[in-house]
Amino acid sequence: TQLLEQSPQFLSIQEGENLTVYCNSSSVFSSLQWYRQEPGEGPVLLVTVVTGGEVKKLKRLTFQFGDARKDSSLHITAAQPGDTGLYLCAGHRFFTDKLIFGTGTRLQVFP
Amino acid sequence: DTEVTQTPKHLVMGMTNKKSLKCEQHMGHRAMYWYKQKAKKPPELMFVYSYEKLSINESVPSRFSPECPNSSLLNLHLHALQPEDSALYLCASSPSGGGFTDTQYFGPGTRLTVL
């Protein structure tokens, strides 16, 4: 059973478009991280959200943690080719040490 | 500085070879991790060291042997691997010894090919 489901699985868009990636679970998480990974490279941390309802902005990227701490979203405004990559959400459930990864969203932004 | 370094970047080995992967961080983090990632899949946890002691072993075959010589270094010794062990091996570290409040920072990975 996959605890963190991401949607969509694949996304192919033109430069300048907006998009939202969702990370959903039926379980409660103490925190959620979002990473971006390029082929053959390690995941790069984008943000950590720890408070239910929290919204964090990183330039054109907006991250939200659901009020019930069961879901998160990543919104990208005016996507650029440099945003291309695999986006992974990952989180810890309370009192567990293991980081649980989402299923991943592969984004391709065309010029 | 949130940098985790890994060497080598690429490794090709035969099934009878012995090799080691190395990971280093100088951020004073107290937990270090090994993950295995197959193509188009999320990373899978292999081992966790917390305060230089092995705290999690995810039932990894004994042909993979981790070692934590000190708080900055983590090795993964490889012996008698199988072709299905070919993958991207990722090292990560986190500040507070692991646990559900700790954020993990990943290295660039070692691409391992077993012939």
Chai-1 contact restraints between the chains, C-beta under 6 A:
chainA,res_idxA,chainB,res_idxB,connection_type,confidence,min_distance_angstrom,max_distance_angstrom,comment,restraint_id
A,S30,B,F100,contact,1.0,0.0,6.0,A-B,restraint_1
A,E41,B,P108,contact,1.0,0.0,6.0,A-B,restraint_2
A,G42,B,L90,contact,1.0,0.0,6.0,A-B,restraint_3
A,G42,B,F106,contact,1.0,0.0,6.0,A-B,restraint_4
A,G42,B,G107,contact,1.0,0.0,6.0,A-B,restraint_5
A,G42,B,P108,contact,1.0,0.0,6.0,A-B,restraint_6
A,G42,B,G109,contact,1.0,0.0,6.0,A-B,restraint_7
A,P43,B,F106,contact,1.0,0.0,6.0,A-B,restraint_8
A,L45,B,Y105,contact,1.0,0.0,6.0,A-B,restraint_9
A,T48,B,T103,contact,1.0,0.0,6.0,A-B,restraint_10
A,H92,B,F100,contact,1.0,0.0,6.0,A-B,restraint_11
A,F94,B,F100,contact,1.0,0.0,6.0,A-B,restraint_12
A,T96,B,F100,contact,1.0,0.0,6.0,A-B,restraint_13
A,D97,B,G98,contact,1.0,0.0,6.0,A-B,restraint_14
A,D97,B,G99,contact,1.0,0.0,6.0,A-B,restraint_15
A,L99,B,Q104,contact,1.0,0.0,6.0,A-B,restraint_16
A,F101,B,P42,contact,1.0,0.0,6.0,A-B,restraint_17
A,G104,B,P42,contact,1.0,0.0,6.0,A-B,restraint_18
